[in-house]
Amino acid sequence: MAHHINQGALSAMFTGGGTPDAQPVVQCVQIKPLVGQQGTSERYRVVFNDIRNFCQSMLATQANHVVTDGKLKKGCFVRLKQFQANSYKGKRILIVLDLEVLEELGECEKIGEPKTLEISQDEDVKPNPTTISGGGFYGSKPEQKYQPQQQSLPSRTTAAASSSHGNIYPIEALSPYANKWTIKARCTNKSEIKTWHNKNGEGKLFSVNLLDESGEIKATGFNDQCDALYEIFQEGGVYYVTSPCRVQLAKKQFTNLNNDYELSFERDTLVEKAEEQDGVPQVRFNFINIGDLQTVEKDSVIDTIGILKEVGETSQIVSKTTSKPYDKRELTLVDNTGYSVRLTIWGNSAASFDVVPESVIAFKGVKVSDFGGRSLSLLSSGSMSVDPDIDEAHKLKGWYDAQGRTDTFASHASMSAGIGAAGGRTDASKTIIQVKEENLGMSETTDYFSTKATIIYIKQDNVSYAACASPDCNKKVIEQEPGQWRCEKCDKTFPKPEYRYIMSLNVSDHTGQIWLSCFDDVGRMIMGMSADQLNELKDNDDKAAGEIFQEANCQTYIFKCRAKMDNFQDQQRVRYQVSGASPLNYSSESTKLANLIKLYNI
């Protein structure tokens, strides 16, 4: 089998020596998953062998399918089609963007006696590290002497780009330590210009989402860069972005992209519109069906697609804090799961919306709310595409024309029960001892259950937190000085916060006790007042506030809960979080007990 392998190919990728093959064939001798940050895609480390050497490699996320599909196995042979060579502290790191498993060659034991591919002392390679997102893998961008091989990436560097832009870097390989790079990417979203005013001054900014074959990243321009670059970027256009351009850790509260990093344009950042607009993917979606929204946690950011069934009129809401009006419009979407959902769009998107009903709309970056069971809200960083030329849209249109136009649809609101109920999902009813004995929440997946229990104690310390007063934000705010409450997410300052419940309850049934965590909607029902009102009462009459807590004790509810493993002070524990609660319905509870008695054939 050795004759199939391109011996010495791995070394040539880094040094440019010999006659390196553009798509070398090597053997896979090890596959290992890497532990990444929570919420990021799983990554895989692979070791390749070319008989002379072996090299540590990392698969880009778009190549994960060869592992998850079971094609990439230990001992198999692969053709490396796209890759990026990096180095760090005497080690070679290969980032593989695309590869082909040669299944017809089968698998075999390691061929030859390969040696570790290391950097010799006389090689001129800078030791600056390059952090690659996911799993703590490191490397550094090689100097320009290695460019001949890096320019050979087939779909990364076109003939036109080779002469004017040199090596085209994949977005997924960008890190704070990479330098002298150029990316070729499509602008999938462009924000409006936003301004801010605070005690430190004033300014403005805008942001764009940039997409290539390897991934997506957010880029922001402030002040002078906002003036210089705003008109250059147009949604749907393809651009070359060349460093210097700061790569920094992403502020997850301001972006819905799955990338650990984001870009900040600098004074000398070069942005050019590409003459060739093809070869770069369009908007990338990860759709959730409307019927599956019941399984999506509140405040998650998702993509969805549906038929526009109804279009509401534009209305305005006035901010309580800024007294500024905001335009809003409610849309109703349906799909072939038989469900409908209400989706709200804001600002200029709402005012200028003119899409014809029965069109297909794909939404990217919508926030899931549990208001009315389940509803959606388009974020300012999100986007919508009308009648997109993608398979999901064609299938949905075909279904609607064939039968969907005359179907009736269930709403998530009709499936919900009680305050903050989790909708149509049927949660198994459990006693507290069953929850513990069945080890709910101990597995990798979240477990859902409902339990009938009585509140026996409410922790009165830290029963609420100071939250942002902006609609649909709810993030914690910090008091910078008296009458100055700052929200980092919204980049706004408010004269006072809006307090929201974050409560810990000890509840009991006839089998045992358990601690539950609940949030504002459930807290309001239990306490009978808002967290703002309770805080004001505690400030003015602490005794009266204590009586409110006493009145909330010894009340029985049906709690809808989710159990999930959590890390606290380096220890793992199961956290039971209340997603909804409702008072006892004595009629239905009596029916349940009567049916239970019948099972004993008394």
Residue pairs with C-beta under 8 A, 6 or more apart in sequence:
1 77
1 105
1 108
1 111
2 51
2 111
2 112
4 25
4 77
4 102
4 105
5 25
5 26
5 27
5 49
5 50
5 51
5 77
5 111
6 21
6 24
6 25
6 26
6 50
7 50
7 51
7 52
8 18
8 50
8 52
8 53
9 20
9 21
9 24
9 25
9 26
9 50
10 24
10 26
10 48
10 50
10 52
10 53
10 54
10 55
10 92
10 94
10 117
11 17
11 18
11 50
11 52
11 53
11 117
12 18
12 19
12 20
12 21
12 149
13 20
13 24
13 83
13 85
13 94
13 149
14 85
14 87
14 92
14 117
14 142
14 146
14 149
15 123
15 146
16 145
16 146
16 147
16 148
16 149
20 149
20 152
22 152
22 154
23 79
23 80
23 81
23 154
24 50
24 79
24 80
25 77
25 78
25 79
25 80
25 102
26 48
26 49
26 50
26 77
26 78
26 80
27 48
27 49
27 50
27 51
27 75
27 76
27 77
27 78
27 110
27 111
28 46
28 47
28 48
28 49
28 72
28 73
28 74
28 75
28 76
28 77
28 78
29 47
29 48
29 49
29 54
29 74
29 75
29 110
30 45
30 46
30 47
30 74
31 44
31 45
31 46
31 67
31 72
31 73
31 74
32 44
32 45
32 46
33 42
33 43
33 44
33 45
34 42
34 43
34 44
34 45
34 58
34 134
34 135
34 136
34 137
35 135
36 42
36 43
36 133
36 134
36 135
37 134
37 260
39 258
40 133
40 134
40 258
40 260
41 61
41 64
41 134
41 258
42 64
42 134
43 58
43 59
43 61
43 64
43 133
43 134
43 135
43 137
44 58
44 59
44 64
44 67
45 56
45 57
45 58
45 59
45 135
45 137
46 57
46 58
46 59
46 72
46 96
47 54
47 55
47 56
47 57
48 54
48 55
48 57
48 78
48 80
48 94
49 110
49 111
49 112
49 114
50 114
51 111
51 112
51 114
52 112
52 114
52 115
53 114
53 115
53 116
53 117
54 114
54 115
54 116
54 117
55 92
55 93
55 94
55 117
56 91
56 92
56 93
56 94
57 83
57 93
57 94
57 95
57 96
58 93
58 94
58 95
58 96
58 132
58 134
58 135
58 137
59 66
59 67
59 96
59 99
60 95
60 96
60 97
60 98
60 170
60 172
60 214
60 215
61 134
61 172
61 214
61 215
62 97
62 98
62 213
62 214
62 215
63 96
63 97
63 98
63 99
66 72
66 78
66 99
66 101
71 101
71 103
72 78
72 99
72 101
73 107
74 107
75 107
75 108
75 109
75 110
76 101
76 102
76 103
76 105
76 106
76 107
77 101
77 102
77 105
78 99
78 100
78 101
78 102
79 99
79 100
79 102
80 96
80 99
81 97
81 98
81 99
81 100
81 154
82 96
82 97
82 98
82 99
82 153
82 154
82 155
82 156
83 94
83 95
83 96
83 97
83 153
84 94
84 95
84 97
84 150
84 153
84 169
84 170
84 173
85 92
85 93
85 94
85 95
85 142
85 146
85 149
85 150
86 92
86 93
86 94
86 95
86 130
86 132
86 139
86 140
86 141
86 142
86 173
87 93
87 119
87 125
87 139
87 140
87 142
88 127
88 129
88 130
88 138
88 139
88 140
89 127
89 129
89 138
90 118
90 119
91 118
91 119
91 139
92 117
92 118
92 119
92 139
93 132
93 137
93 138
93 139
95 132
95 139
95 170
95 172
95 173
97 153
97 156
97 170
97 172
97 213
97 214
98 155
119 125
124 143
124 145
125 140
125 142
125 143
126 140
126 143
127 140
128 140
128 141
128 177
128 179
129 138
129 139
129 140
129 177
130 138
130 139
130 140
130 141
130 173
130 175
130 177
130 178
131 137
131 138
131 175
131 176
131 177
132 138
132 139
132 172
132 173
132 175
133 172
133 175
133 259
133 260
133 261
134 260
140 177
140 178
141 178
141 179
141 180
141 181
142 150
144 166
144 180
147 166
147 167
150 167
151 157
151 162
151 166
151 167
153 168
155 213
155 279
156 168
156 170
156 184
156 213
157 167
157 168
158 276
158 279
160 275
160 276
161 168
161 182
161 184
161 240
161 274
165 182
165 184
165 240
165 242
166 182
167 181
167 182
168 182
168 183
168 184
169 178
169 181
169 182
169 183
170 183
170 212
170 213
170 214
170 215
171 183
171 185
171 210
171 211
171 212
171 214
171 215
171 216
171 217
171 259
172 214
172 215
172 259
173 214
174 181
174 183
174 217
174 247
174 261
174 263
175 247
175 261
176 246
176 247
176 248
176 249
176 261
178 243
178 247
179 243
179 244
180 243
181 242
181 243
182 240
182 241
182 242
182 243
183 210
183 212
183 240
183 241
184 212
184 238
184 239
184 240
184 274
184 279
184 280
185 210
185 211
185 212
185 217
185 238
185 239
185 241
185 280
186 210
186 211
186 212
186 236
186 237
186 238
186 239
186 280
186 281
186 282
187 208
187 209
187 210
187 233
187 234
187 235
187 236
187 237
187 238
187 239
188 209
188 210
188 211
188 216
188 235
188 236
188 282
188 283
188 284
188 364
188 383
189 208
189 209
189 235
189 364
189 365
189 381
189 382
189 383
190 206
190 207
190 208
190 233
190 234
190 235
191 206
191 207
191 208
191 380
191 381
192 206
192 347
192 348
192 380
193 204
193 205
193 206
193 226
193 230
194 204
194 205
194 206
194 491
195 202
195 203
195 204
196 202
196 203
196 204
196 205
196 491
196 492
198 486
198 493
199 480
199 484
203 222
203 223
204 222
204 223
204 226
205 220
205 221
205 222
205 223
205 226
206 220
206 221
206 226
206 229
206 230
207 218
207 219
207 220
207 221
207 381
208 218
208 219
208 233
209 216
209 217
209 218
209 219
209 257
209 381
210 216
210 217
210 218
210 219
210 239
210 241
210 263
211 280
211 281
211 283
211 284
212 280
212 281
213 280
213 281
215 258
215 259
216 257
216 258
216 259
216 284
217 257
217 259
217 261
217 262
217 263
218 250
218 254
218 255
218 257
218 259
218 262
218 263
218 381
219 241
219 245
219 262
219 263
219 264
219 265
220 262
220 263
220 264
220 265
221 228
221 229
221 230
221 264
221 265
222 264
222 265
224 267
225 265
225 266
225 267
225 269
229 265
229 269
229 271
232 239
232 271
232 273
233 239
233 271
235 383
236 282
237 273
237 277
238 273
238 274
238 276
238 277
238 280
239 271
239 272
239 273
239 274
240 270
240 271
240 272
240 273
240 274
241 263
241 269
241 270
241 271
242 269
242 270
242 271
242 272
243 269
244 266
244 268
244 269
245 263
245 264
245 265
245 266
245 269
246 263
246 264
246 266
247 261
247 262
247 263
248 261
248 262
248 263
248 264
249 260
249 261
249 262
250 257
250 259
250 260
250 261
250 262
251 262
253 475
253 488
253 489
254 381
254 489
255 262
255 381
256 301
256 364
256 365
256 379
256 381
256 382
265 271
274 280
282 388
282 390
283 362
283 364
283 383
283 385
283 388
285 303
285 305
285 362
285 364
285 390
285 392
286 302
286 303
287 303
287 304
287 305
287 362
287 392
288 296
288 302
288 303
288 304
289 304
289 335
289 337
290 304
290 306
290 333
290 334
290 335
290 337
290 339
290 340
290 341
291 335
291 337
291 338
291 339
292 337
293 304
293 339
293 341
293 368
293 374
293 376
293 412
293 423
294 374
294 412
294 415
294 422
294 423
294 424
294 425
295 425
296 302
296 368
296 374
297 368
298 368
298 369
298 370
298 579
299 367
299 368
299 369
299 474
300 367
300 368
301 365
301 366
301 367
301 368
301 379
302 366
302 368
303 362
303 363
303 364
303 365
303 366
304 333
304 341
304 343
304 362
304 363
304 366
304 376
305 335
305 360
305 361
305 362
305 363
305 392
305 393
305 396
306 333
306 334
306 335
306 341
306 360
306 361
306 396
307 333
307 334
307 335
307 358
307 359
307 360
307 396
307 397
307 400
307 404
308 331
308 332
308 333
308 355
308 356
308 357
308 358
308 359
308 360
308 361
309 332
309 333
309 334
309 340
309 357
309 358
309 409
310 331
310 332
310 357
311 329
311 331
311 332
311 353
311 355
311 357
312 329
312 330
312 331
312 332
313 329
314 327
314 328
314 329
314 350
314 351
314 353
315 327
315 328
315 329
316 325
316 326
316 327
316 328
317 325
317 326
317 328
317 471
318 324
318 325
318 326
319 325
319 326
319 469
319 470
319 471
320 469
321 469
321 470
321 492
321 494
321 495
322 492
326 346
326 347
326 471
327 346
327 347
327 348
327 350
327 351
328 344
328 345
328 346
328 350
329 344
329 345
329 349
329 350
329 351
329 353
330 342
330 343
330 344
331 342
331 343
331 344
331 345
331 353
331 361
332 340
332 341
332 342
332 343
333 340
333 341
333 343
333 361
334 340
334 404
334 407
334 409
335 396
336 396
336 399
336 400
336 404
338 407
338 409
338 410
339 409
339 410
339 411
339 412
340 409
340 410
340 411
341 374
341 375
341 376
341 411
341 412
342 372
342 375
342 376
342 411
343 363
343 366
343 375
343 376
343 377
343 378
344 375
344 376
344 377
344 378
345 353
345 378
345 384
346 377
346 378
346 380
347 380
349 378
349 384
355 361
355 386
358 400
358 405
359 386
359 387
360 386
360 387
360 388
360 393
360 396
360 397
361 384
361 385
361 386
361 387
362 384
362 385
362 388
362 390
362 392
362 393
363 376
363 378
363 382
363 383
363 384
364 382
364 383
364 384
364 385
365 378
365 379
365 381
365 382
365 383
366 376
366 377
366 378
366 379
366 382
367 376
367 377
367 378
367 379
367 472
368 374
368 375
368 376
369 375
369 376
369 377
369 472
370 416
370 420
370 421
370 422
370 423
370 521
370 579
370 580
372 411
372 412
372 413
372 416
373 411
373 412
373 413
373 414
373 415
373 416
373 421
373 423
373 424
374 412
374 413
374 416
374 423
375 412
377 472
378 384
387 393
387 397
410 424
412 423
412 424
415 423
415 424
416 422
416 423
416 424
416 580
417 580
417 582
418 558
418 560
418 580
418 581
418 582
418 583
419 521
419 522
419 524
419 525
419 580
419 581
419 582
420 519
420 521
420 522
420 560
420 578
420 579
420 580
420 581
421 560
421 579
421 580
421 582
422 448
422 560
422 562
422 579
422 580
425 448
427 448
427 449
427 450
427 560
427 561
428 448
428 449
428 450
429 449
429 450
429 451
429 452
430 438
430 440
430 449
430 450
430 451
431 451
431 509
431 510
431 511
431 512
432 451
432 453
432 507
432 508
432 509
432 511
432 512
432 513
432 514
433 511
433 512
434 511
435 449
435 451
435 514
435 563
435 576
436 512
436 514
440 447
440 449
440 563
440 574
441 447
441 562
441 563
441 564
441 565
441 574
441 575
441 576
442 565
442 574
444 565
446 562
446 563
446 564
447 562
447 563
447 564
448 560
448 561
448 562
448 563
448 579
449 561
449 562
449 563
450 558
450 559
450 560
450 561
451 507
451 509
451 514
451 558
451 559
451 561
452 509
452 556
452 557
452 558
452 559
452 584
452 589
453 507
453 508
453 509
453 514
453 556
453 557
453 559
454 507
454 508
454 509
454 554
454 555
454 556
455 505
455 506
455 507
455 526
455 552
455 553
455 554
455 555
455 556
455 557
456 506
456 507
456 508
456 513
456 553
456 554
457 505
457 506
457 553
458 503
458 504
458 505
458 506
458 526
458 549
458 552
458 553
459 503
459 504
459 505
460 546
460 549
462 502
463 501
463 502
463 503
463 523
463 531
463 534
464 499
464 500
464 501
464 502
464 503
464 523
464 531
464 534
464 535
465 476
465 499
465 500
465 502
466 476
466 477
466 478
466 479
466 485
466 497
466 498
466 499
467 473
467 474
467 475
467 476
467 477
467 497
467 498
467 499
467 500
468 474
468 475
468 476
468 477
468 487
468 489
468 490
468 492
468 494
468 497
468 498
469 494
469 496
469 497
469 498
470 487
470 490
470 492
473 487
473 489
473 490
474 500
474 520
475 487
475 488
475 489
475 490
477 485
477 486
477 487
477 494
477 497
478 485
478 486
478 488
479 485
479 486
480 486
480 493
483 495
483 496
484 493
484 495
485 493
485 494
485 495
485 496
485 497
486 492
486 493
487 493
487 494
498 532
499 530
499 531
499 532
499 534
499 535
500 519
500 520
500 523
500 531
501 518
501 519
501 520
501 522
501 523
501 524
501 527
501 531
502 517
502 519
502 520
502 523
503 517
503 518
503 519
503 522
503 523
503 526
504 515
504 516
504 517
505 515
505 516
505 517
505 518
505 526
505 578
506 513
506 514
506 515
506 516
507 513
507 514
507 515
507 516
507 559
508 514
514 576
515 576
516 559
516 561
516 576
516 577
516 578
517 575
517 576
517 577
517 578
518 526
518 577
518 578
518 581
519 578
520 531
521 580
522 578
522 580
522 581
523 531
524 530
524 531
525 581
526 552
526 555
526 557
526 581
527 534
527 548
527 549
527 552
528 548
528 551
528 552
529 537
529 548
534 545
534 548
537 544
537 545
537 548
538 545
555 583
556 583
556 584
557 581
557 582
557 583
557 584
558 581
558 582
558 583
558 584
559 578
559 580
559 581
560 578
560 579
560 580
560 581
561 576
561 577
561 578
561 579
562 576
562 577
562 579
563 574
563 575
563 576
563 577
564 574
564 575
564 577
565 572
565 573
565 574
565 575
566 572
566 573
566 574
566 575
567 573
